[in-house]
């Protein structure tokens, strides 16, 4: 019987003992999950037992901090091996886990160091060489299947996490493959897991794989099954709407939203599905008005701001879109949340459209060339234009040459 198996009949003390056993052998991710299971059971069976609950919360924190420290050490090792992308990924995981100010500062310094090292590589070498090297290497972090799966589980709601842990090795391999972009393999494994287990949440992941493979009708079928079995879960409606959008069945998408349970239909995520459906049908004015109403009702929310900014761009309201992207960036900096490169890109692009060729925008494009290497030719042209506007002709010509070299290479492939 697998170590990840979940048994609904266990007592909180059983899970705690399992967590202790994992912690003693430095399996901190597994220990954290077991302690969380124990706390969930305790809250259902003995909700007034605050002493035991606090005791488990301390163990959860201890596990998170130990796992964060282990990730930090792994990240340092990967830095020494000059695998900077892999090091950055695992250090960001560590940063999400820890609440220790000292450890947070140490990890943030390492992330800054990685950024500097990557920039040095970018400036010192022809850009296509760096791209070839990164494309040729398989991310090392993906090799740790169990560790990677545990990290993925940590981000899921408790009920779904418990279910996923009970589905066995075939599902685990399929779920890891899905999250690594190996969609055909994921679909085969998840379909086998569905036959083994008989359902649960697996149709949702099958639908996700189908959608990513460009099979919206199959995704729709899986999503409809999932919604029927789980009418109170938003993610099923999201997957179903995405499938219908791909099929351009926008009226059906509106129907799916309007037929959802009333308590779900009034939530912000469902409202955002409605706004996205309006945008996809080209009703941008109505969509912008809709998002304004959402902000009035629900207050500041990054997802609303992002959707509204994209709508403003579609309407040609570039300055307003740029302001909204700027709000999102400031919010991420304030709360020390990793900024989505897409937001950085849209902020930079709208800024250039408005005539902003400042050094701050230059830094954004340099950063984006590291984060989205497949778009380097475009970024290098932007960098060349900004250097030229600032009077730095030599640097402008250098980056223009980089961009042209990449463009030629792209045509040959």
C-alpha positions, 0 to 999 in steps of 0.5 A, spaced: 500 500 500 503 506 497 505 511 502 501 516 499 494 513 500 489 516 504 484 512 509 478 516 511 477 512 517 483 514 521 484 518 527 487 525 528 493 521 532 494 516 527 496 521 522 500 525 527 504 519 528 505 518 521 507 525 520 512 524 526 515 518 522 516 522 516 519 528 519 524 524 523 527 521 516 527 528 513 521 527 509 518 534 510 513 535 505 510 528 507 510 530 514 506 537 512 501 533 509 500 528 514 499 533 520 494 537 515 490 531 515 490 530 522 488 537 523 482 536 518 480 530 522 481 533 529 476 539 527 471 535 524 471 530 530 473 535 536 472 542 534 473 544 541 480 541 542 484 547 541 490 545 545 491 539 540 489 543 534 495 548 536 500 543 537 498 540 530 499 547 527 506 548 530 508 541 527 505 544 520 509 550 521 515 546 523 514 542 517 513 548 512 520 551 515 524 545 514 521 544 507 523 551 505 530 550 508 531 544 504 529 547 498 533 553 499 539 548 500 537 544 494 537 551 490 544 553 492 546 546 490 543 548 483 546 555 483 553 552 484 551 547 478 549 553 474 542 551 473 539 557 474 532 556 472 531 550 476 534 553 482 530 559 481 523 555 481 525 551 487 527 557 491 520 560 489 517 554 492 521 555 499 519 562 499 512 561 499 513 556 504 517 560 509 514 565 514 521 566 517 523 573 516 531 571 516 530 565 511 525 569 507 531 575 506 536 569 505 532 566 499 530 573 496 538 575 496 539 568 492 534 570 487 537 577 486 543 573 485 540 568 480 537 574 476 544 578 476 548 571 474 542 570 468 543 577 466 551 576 466 550 570 461 545 574 457 550 580 456 556 575 455 554 570 450 550 570 443 543 570 445 541 564 441 547 560 444 543 560 451 537 559 448 540 552 445 542 550 452 536 551 455 532 548 450 537 542 450 536 541 457 531 537 461 529 541 467 532 538 473 527 539 478 522 535 474 526 529 476 524 529 483 517 526 481 515 524 489 517 531 491 514 535 485 508 531 486 508 533 493 509 540 491 503 540 487 499 537 492 500 543 497 497 548 492 490 544 492 484 545 497 484 540 502 478 535 500 481 535 493 488 534 495 485 528 500 482 525 494 488 525 489 492 522 494 488 516 494 488 515 487 494 511 486 501 511 482 498 511 475 494 518 477 500 521 480 504 519 474 499 522 470 498 528 474 505 530 474 506 529 466 500 534 465 503 539 470 510 538 466 506 539 459 506 532 457 499 532 455 499 525 451 502 521 456 498 525 461 491 523 458 493 516 457 495 515 464 489 519 467 485 515 463 488 508 466 487 511 473 480 513 471 478 506 470 482 503 476 478 508 481 472 509 477 471 517 477 472 522 482 476 528 480 480 525 475 475 527 469 477 534 470 484 533 469 482 529 463 479 535 460 484 539 462 489 534 458 484 534 452 484 542 452 491 543 452 491 538 446 487 542 442 481 537 443 475 541 446 469 537 444 473 531 448 474 536 454 467 539 454 465 531 455 469 530 461 468 537 464 460 536 463 461 529 467 465 533 472 460 538 473 454 533 473 458 530 479 461 536 482 455 542 481 458 546 487 465 546 485 467 552 480 473 549 477 468 544 473 464 550 470 471 554 468 473 548 464 467 547 461 467 554 459 474 554 456 472 548 452 466 552 449 470 558 448 474 554 444 468 551 440 466 558 439 459 556 443 458 562 447 451 562 448 452 555 451 457 558 455 452 563 458 447 558 459 452 554 463 454 560 467 446 562 468 444 554 470 450 554 476 447 554 483 445 561 486 450 561 491 456 559 486 453 564 481 454 570 485 461 569 487 467 573 484 470 567 480 463 565 476 462 573 475 469 573 471 467 567 467 461 571 465 465 577 463 470 573 459 465 570 455 462 577 453 469 579 451 470 573 447 464 575 443 467 582 442 462 585 447 468 589 450 464 595 452 459 591 456 465 587 458 469 593 461 462 596 464 461 589 467 468 589 470 467 596 473 461 593 477 465 587 479 470 592 482 465 596 485 462 590 488 468 586 490 473 591 491 480 591 489 482 584 485 488 582 481 484 578 476 479 583 475 484 588 474 487 584 469 481 582 465 479 589 465 486 591 462 485 586 457 479 589 455 481 596 455 487 594 450 481 591 446 478 598 446 484 602 444 484 605 451 492 604 452 493 609 458 488 606 462 490 599 461 497 601 462 495 604 469 491 597 471 497 593 469 501 598 474 496 597 479 497 589 479 505 590 479 505 595 485 500 590 489 505 584 487 511 588 490 507 590 496 505 583 498 512 580 495 508 575 490 512 573 484 509 577 478 506 574 472 511 575 466 505 576 462 503 582 466 510 585 466 510 584 458 503 588 457 505 593 462 512 594 458 508 594 451 503 599 453 508 603 456 512 603 449 505 605 445 504 611 450 512 613 448 515 611 455 522 609 453 525 610 460 530 606 463 525 602 468 522 599 461 528 597 459 530 593 465 523 590 464 525 588 457 531 585 459 528 581 465 523 579 460 528 576 455 530 571 461 523 569 463 521 568 456 526 566 451 522 564 445 520 572 445 527 574 445 528 577 438 522 582 439 525 584 446 531 585 443 528 590 438 525 594 444 531 594 448 535 597 441 529 602 440 530 604 447 537 605 447 537 609 441 532 613 444 537 614 450 543 616 445 546 609 446 548 607 439 553 602 440 548 598 445 542 599 440 546 596 434 548 590 439 541 588 441 539 590 434 544 585 431 542 580 436 535 580 434 536 580 427 540 573 428 535 570 432 530 572 426 534 569 421 535 563 426 527 562 427 526 562 419 531 557 418 528 552 423 
